[in-house]
Amino acid sequence: MISRRLNSVAGEGVKELPDKLNIQPLSKSFVSSRKIVQIKIKMDIEIEKYELGKRHLANMMGFDADAITKEDIDNAIRYLFPSGLFSLKSRPIMKHPDELFPRIKSAEFDTDGRPFHFLFYTLNASFYQIMFDCAEKTDALQRYEDAQLRKGKFSSEEAHFIFLFKYERFLSAMNHLTDQSYSLREKDFIMKFRRRMCDEATTLLTVSTPEILYDEWNRKYAVAVGKRRKHSATVKLYANGTGKFSVDNLELCDFFSQESRAVMLTPFLTAECLGMYDVIAETTGGGESTKAGAVRHGIALALCAFVSEETKMKLRLNGLLTWDRRRHERKKVAQPGARKKWT
């Protein structure tokens, strides 16, 4: 049957494939690229017609042919050929041939029917090639990191290779030196061979200090945005105050419960400055506990503009400078709540 098909195709004017090539029937359409060449020629003709039609359309509408855009073409076609057809696909259009006709894939097989790419049978070779390269590079970085941790990092002076047992002896000697009570006197020698793997906690968790501003009465204040869950609160903290609170134009006692009030006063209690600042806050949605947490976060951030570094450390260690991103956990099926069980 294959020979009959080849004879019929040869009778139509297509050159017959030589008998020496042992090609599987699936890859014959790719190997005989004459059809692909013909489609490319047709696409070039269609593109030439499109460019010519675009120039005629620009001449009719008074546009610049070199500066006309797709939106101008669509508006011109809609103006010249008004249509009341309900289906948008039935209305006249003028698109680039690359948008109207499907692209023809090039040959992905060799003359023996084998695919060129080793990930061809995943049906998405380019995507899995990227994933494969990413995994290989990740493994290479992990191997390099393990080698660095095993061998350590010497200074540029110690460029020669040493064996592992010598490195262990070096570690024991240096550790014994650093354990001495007055090892600080030899700090320069010790730091030649030490490398800091990460910064200190104070540099890792630094918080941007808000700028101190002045109002029209020359009064100091700082502005910070506190967050809790997905809601936020803009807090203005005035120095040299009397402890006044205003949240959404409401007093503290009129708006919040005793528990929420205690939450918002926590930064002042931690910094030992209760009653020394005035607070004006505006919240964006959320319940009472969410608003209280957002205002507390904003107060703690604004306090960083007025307090010392030791007080900032206290606020950070108490978790007052960290955005609490926790959300409500959903209710579970056959349970009265998220975690609560029937007793």
C-alpha positions as MATLAB code, in Angstrom:
seq = 'MISRRLNSVAGEGVKELPDKLNIQPLSKSFVSSRKIVQIKIKMDIEIEKYELGKRHLANMMGFDADAITKEDIDNAIRYLFPSGLFSLKSRPIMKHPDELFPRIKSAEFDTDGRPFHFLFYTLNASFYQIMFDCAEKTDALQRYEDAQLRKGKFSSEEAHFIFLFKYERFLSAMNHLTDQSYSLREKDFIMKFRRRMCDEATTLLTVSTPEILYDEWNRKYAVAVGKRRKHSATVKLYANGTGKFSVDNLELCDFFSQESRAVMLTPFLTAECLGMYDVIAETTGGGESTKAGAVRHGIALALCAFVSEETKMKLRLNGLLTWDRRRHERKKVAQPGARKKWT';
ca = [
       0.000    0.000    0.000;
       2.911    2.352    0.729;
       4.344    1.797   -2.749;
       0.961    2.597   -4.315;
       0.781    5.834   -2.385;
       4.269    6.804   -3.470;
       3.380    6.066   -7.083;
       0.207    8.128   -6.858;
       2.098   11.034   -5.291;
       4.787   10.780   -7.963;
       2.111   10.896  -10.655;
       0.849   14.210   -9.273;
       4.197   15.886   -9.855;
       5.904   15.413   -6.471;
       9.388   13.941   -6.635;
       9.484   10.369   -5.333;
      11.792    9.567   -2.422;
      14.755    7.281   -3.207;
      14.460    3.634   -2.220;
      17.777    3.651   -0.322;
      16.327    5.756    2.499;
      14.764    3.532    5.129;
      12.237    6.049    6.449;
       9.249    5.402    8.657;
       5.919    6.556    7.203;
       5.432    9.066   10.069;
       8.510   11.110    9.156;
       8.057   11.186    5.365;
       5.974   14.348    5.489;
       8.803   16.084    7.367;
      11.635   14.793    5.196;
       9.944   15.809    1.963;
      10.085   19.534    2.697;
       8.610   20.541   -0.642;
       5.201   21.088    0.934;
       6.726   23.287    3.622;
       8.550   25.346    1.005;
       5.318   25.806   -0.939;
       3.503   26.991    2.186;
       6.302   29.471    2.933;
       6.049   30.837   -0.611;
       2.289   31.258   -0.172;
       2.844   33.032    3.147;
       5.292   35.446    1.511;
       2.699   36.209   -1.175;
       0.001   36.778    1.457;
       2.283   39.072    3.453;
       3.056   41.065    0.315;
      -0.675   41.401   -0.398;
      -1.279   42.487    3.191;
       1.389   45.202    3.017;
      -0.015   46.452   -0.295;
      -3.564   46.480    1.088;
      -2.396   48.297    4.193;
      -0.878   51.053    2.057;
      -4.086   51.369    0.025;
      -6.103   51.567    3.239;
      -3.798   54.231    4.682;
      -4.114   56.226    1.456;
      -7.925   56.012    1.610;
      -8.131   57.057    5.276;
      -5.403   59.714    5.089;
      -2.966   57.884    7.417;
       0.776   57.518    7.179;
       1.437   54.073    5.682;
       4.613   53.581    7.736;
       3.066   54.673   11.044;
      -0.337   52.979   10.835;
      -1.066   50.591   13.724;
      -3.302   47.556   14.177;
      -5.880   49.638   16.029;
      -6.020   52.117   13.126;
      -6.563   49.249   10.681;
      -9.361   47.745   12.793;
     -11.091   51.116   13.162;
     -10.805   51.790    9.426;
     -12.265   48.372    8.509;
     -15.082   48.907   11.003;
     -15.781   52.318    9.429;
     -15.588   51.217    5.781;
     -17.474   47.933    6.237;
     -20.114   48.466    8.909;
     -21.669   45.153    9.867;
     -24.554   44.208   12.122;
     -23.671   40.526   12.285;
     -23.981   39.119   15.784;
     -20.967   36.805   15.522;
     -17.673   38.678   15.668;
     -15.976   35.964   13.614;
     -18.333   36.695   10.708;
     -17.440   40.376   10.479;
     -14.807   41.606    7.980;
     -11.269   41.838    9.311;
      -7.814   42.673    8.023;
      -5.131   40.857    9.992;
      -1.534   39.924    9.352;
      -1.168   36.462    7.738;
       0.843   35.270   10.751;
      -2.275   35.801   12.886;
      -4.681   34.135   10.444;
      -2.759   31.082    9.240;
      -1.189   28.471   11.527;
       2.573   28.163   11.638;
       4.207   25.135   10.025;
       6.631   23.282   12.246;
       9.977   22.329   10.787;
      11.222   18.762   10.660;
      11.731   17.186   14.076;
      12.956   13.798   12.796;
      16.029   12.619   10.966;
      16.051   10.329    7.938;
      15.744    7.273   10.209;
      12.674    8.603   11.975;
      14.487    9.447   15.213;
      13.538   12.745   16.878;
      16.269   15.351   17.137;
      15.463   16.289   20.750;
      15.836   13.718   23.508;
      12.742   15.152   25.245;
      10.556   14.967   22.144;
       8.133   12.436   23.627;
       7.267   14.740   26.534;
       5.170   16.717   23.973;
       6.735   19.975   25.236;
      10.453   19.623   24.675;
      11.404   23.296   25.060;
       9.713   23.634   28.460;
      11.195   20.446   29.882;
      14.613   21.392   28.494;
      14.500   24.578   30.580;
      13.422   22.587   33.647;
      16.203   20.072   33.014;
      18.836   22.822   32.731;
      17.513   24.489   35.898;
      17.768   21.223   37.847;
      21.300   20.587   36.576;
      22.477   24.063   37.538;
      20.850   23.735   40.974;
      22.649   20.439   41.599;
      25.934   21.981   40.461;
      25.520   24.884   42.885;
      24.686   22.522   45.742;
      27.756   20.406   44.997;
      29.898   23.542   44.926;
      28.421   24.699   48.239;
      29.099   21.309   49.846;
      32.677   21.404   48.601;
      33.147   24.893   50.043;
      31.772   23.824   53.412;
      33.945   20.693   53.495;
      37.160   22.405   52.474;
      36.483   25.826   53.950;
      37.526   29.161   52.507;
      41.158   30.168   52.887;
      42.681   33.501   52.075;
      44.315   34.152   48.738;
      47.733   33.429   50.261;
      46.765   29.779   50.934;
      46.109   28.852   47.323;
      47.874   25.483   47.373;
      46.011   22.222   47.949;
      45.976   20.567   51.383;
      44.675   17.187   52.414;
      41.577   16.755   54.521;
      43.397   15.535   57.635;
      45.612   18.640   57.534;
      42.551   20.832   57.256;
      41.037   19.118   60.317;
      44.232   19.761   62.275;
      44.104   23.387   61.159;
      40.496   23.672   62.372;
      41.287   22.208   65.774;
      44.250   24.560   66.217;
      42.264   27.645   65.211;
      39.312   26.682   67.413;
      41.675   26.202   70.337;
      43.107   29.665   69.661;
      39.699   31.338   69.527;
      38.608   29.643   72.772;
      41.303   31.479   74.714;
      40.160   34.231   77.052;
      42.267   36.921   75.360;
      41.830   35.738   71.770;
      40.584   39.216   70.850;
      44.203   40.403   70.868;
      44.879   38.129   67.876;
      41.749   39.161   66.008;
      43.649   40.242   62.872;
      45.328   36.858   62.534;
      42.104   34.895   63.156;
      40.049   36.958   60.704;
      42.497   36.123   57.912;
      40.999   32.638   57.793;
      37.420   33.346   58.844;
      34.661   34.289   56.442;
      31.294   35.548   57.603;
      28.638   33.285   56.070;
      25.716   35.578   56.951;
      25.191   38.978   58.510;
      24.176   39.522   62.069;
      20.537   39.437   63.049;
      20.493   43.195   63.451;
      21.580   43.739   59.851;
      19.372   40.982   58.451;
      16.210   42.286   60.075;
      16.783   46.016   59.822;
      13.671   48.111   59.427;
      13.672   51.321   57.434;
      13.354   54.158   59.924;
      10.682   56.690   58.923;
      11.698   60.291   58.449;
      10.957   62.855   61.149;
       8.664   65.583   59.806;
       7.382   68.892   61.162;
       3.832   70.223   60.980;
       2.730   73.845   60.694;
       3.161   74.320   64.457;
       6.730   72.989   64.289;
       5.747   69.781   66.034;
       7.679   66.579   65.329;
       5.856   63.601   63.894;
       6.527   60.444   61.896;
       4.324   58.534   59.462;
       4.357   54.747   59.101;
       2.123   52.145   57.480;
       1.322   49.165   59.675;
      -0.071   45.916   58.301;
      -1.962   42.941   59.649;
      -3.111   40.139   57.353;
      -4.080   41.907   54.101;
      -5.214   45.183   55.711;
      -3.166   48.242   56.600;
      -3.247   51.304   58.841;
      -1.567   54.667   58.262;
      -0.278   55.957   61.597;
       0.877   59.476   62.466;
       2.874   59.557   65.684;
       3.370   63.007   67.269;
       6.187   63.511   69.751;
       5.781   65.411   73.044;
       2.153   64.376   73.301;
      -0.232   63.463   76.097;
      -1.238   59.949   75.051;
      -4.247   60.808   72.874;
      -5.526   58.147   70.462;
      -7.661   58.648   67.379;
      -8.487   55.705   65.116;
     -10.759   56.519   62.163;
     -11.796   59.752   63.921;
     -12.936   57.809   66.994;
     -11.486   57.739   70.472;
      -9.761   54.649   71.751;
     -12.313   53.900   74.470;
     -15.291   54.316   72.136;
     -14.082   52.034   69.396;
     -12.045   49.137   70.812;
     -12.457   46.578   73.533;
     -10.101   46.299   76.473;
      -8.118   43.504   74.823;
      -7.624   45.480   71.588;
      -6.594   48.564   73.564;
      -3.935   46.543   75.351;
      -2.653   45.321   71.967;
      -2.234   48.865   70.625;
      -0.494   50.096   73.771;
       2.097   47.295   73.666;
       4.770   49.302   71.715;
       4.617   52.140   74.255;
       4.885   49.728   77.180;
       7.861   47.997   75.558;
       9.632   51.304   74.858;
       8.634   52.668   78.313;
       7.119   55.818   76.824;
       3.416   55.448   77.617;
       1.594   58.803   77.486;
       4.424   60.613   75.683;
       3.071   60.412   72.110;
      -0.183   61.188   70.315;
      -1.528   58.774   67.704;
      -3.758   59.466   64.692;
      -4.495   56.362   62.617;
      -6.625   55.522   59.594;
      -7.384   51.876   58.809;
      -8.494   50.113   55.629;
     -11.059   47.442   56.447;
     -10.838   44.389   58.636;
     -12.293   43.486   61.990;
     -11.460   44.873   65.387;
      -8.497   42.582   66.048;
      -7.107   43.168   62.550;
      -7.314   46.945   62.941;
      -5.700   46.771   66.366;
      -2.823   44.668   65.020;
      -2.276   46.990   62.044;
      -2.265   50.080   64.283;
       0.168   48.385   66.683;
       2.521   47.575   63.799;
       2.344   51.167   62.526;
       3.004   52.608   65.992;
       6.049   50.381   66.454;
       7.458   51.389   63.063;
       6.872   55.093   63.729;
       8.508   54.827   67.155;
      11.768   53.809   65.461;
      12.182   57.429   64.334;
      12.381   58.694   67.941;
      13.876   55.917   70.093;
      17.416   54.584   70.449;
      18.926   51.477   68.886;
      18.495   49.485   72.094;
      14.784   50.247   72.135;
      14.528   49.261   68.473;
      16.109   45.938   69.383;
      13.510   45.452   72.134;
      10.695   46.155   69.693;
      12.144   43.732   67.179;
      12.683   40.950   69.714;
       9.076   41.296   70.857;
       7.896   40.867   67.267;
       6.372   44.334   67.039;
       8.233   45.294   63.845;
       7.134   42.211   61.898;
       4.135   42.143   59.586;
       1.729   39.459   60.854;
       0.579   37.823   57.616;
      -1.439   34.993   59.162;
      -4.913   34.531   57.717;
      -8.043   32.908   59.072;
      -7.974   29.162   58.580;
     -11.024   27.851   56.801;
     -13.668   25.795   58.543;
     -13.303   22.048   58.074;
     -16.067   19.684   57.069;
     -17.755   17.804   59.966;
     -16.107   20.163   62.484;
     -17.558   23.207   64.250;
     -14.474   25.247   63.327;
     -11.040   25.166   61.775;
      -9.452   23.106   64.569;
     -12.249   22.536   67.051;
     -13.707   19.029   67.233;
     -17.051   17.725   68.379;
     -16.864   16.452   71.959;
];
